């Protein structure tokens, strides 16, 4: 079946530090890949997505590249801010379908001033 | 425009009680999903509707869980004879089909209902 494995947290960084959150997946074919973010007290929001190999999703300074050869979709940001403190979820939907998302377990990020 | 709304936001139930959780999707969205999110975990799929048809209920953990969307809009997730292991946040998401081969439409999530079974 499909699965997503995320780097375990929590992750604590100082403001302006570089962020990487690792995500690898198991799926047949070419799934679509997503990063969702959950800010404290708020619902899940789509941060970025990529639908085919070598695509790069980007939003709010965050980037992730769909790597078919390593089945990975690592999230990166060059300079984090306190406001980036949240829980980040990597997720996929199967190829040829836009049905249910399969999520990783989430990574809690805390950015200190 | 209005996003996905869910009610109640918080529900405390005594073990053995029945509960009903409501989801109002974004107007016009054809697809509706329910997920269960245990504390410290990622959401897990429960069930999926396309309009009023329940196309996939493979994630429902037991026959105590039942979902419906009779008019293809509002959906209700019902849990009968609640157990402590049902304590979780229940998330609803809706989406609209993409065009052609671009089946990569976004799911928009509601704020969730936090269910605590005592």
Interface residues (C-beta under 8 A of the other chain):
Chain A: X4 X32 X36 X42 X43 X44 X45 X46 X49 X51 X89 X91 X93 X96 X97 X98 X99 X100 X101 X102 X103 X104 X105 X106
Chain B: X4 X31 X33 X35 X40 X41 X42 X43 X44 X45 X48 X55 X56 X59 X91 X93 X95 X97 X98 X102 X103 X104 X105 X106 X107 X108 X109 X110 X111 X112
